Amino acid sequence: MRGPPEMEAAAPTSIGSSGKGKSTRTSNASGTTPQARWRDNHPLARWAHVAVASAIRRGLLVRQGCEVCGEEKADFHHDPEHYDQPLRGRFLCRRHHVAEHRRLRCEAAS
């Protein structure tokens, strides 16, 4: 026989899993994950990301190496002003992708 629901132990979460798996963190204020909040706040960017993933799956866009260093594993980078043209962008490795976003933030701040 089961006890009252408030007496049951909580299921383990993956918080603190060093980035392995999906984030299960939620904000106390909104009850949503950081990824879900970003998706809700940036619908055009989210649409562009989905369009690129679909184009890669369908063979319309061929995954390439980093445009800067040639690293095989690369992400597709959209320039913020071109989110309305989802296949306009370039492939950058994680290091150069992060550096490009840092450059864009510094440029916007000045």
Secondary structure, 3 states (H helix, E strand, C coil): CCCCHHHCCCCCCCCCCCCCCCCCCCCCCCCCCHHHHHHHHCHHHHHHHHHHHHHHHHCCCCCCCCCCCCCCCCEEECCHHHCCCCCCCEEECHHHHHHHHHHHHHHHHC
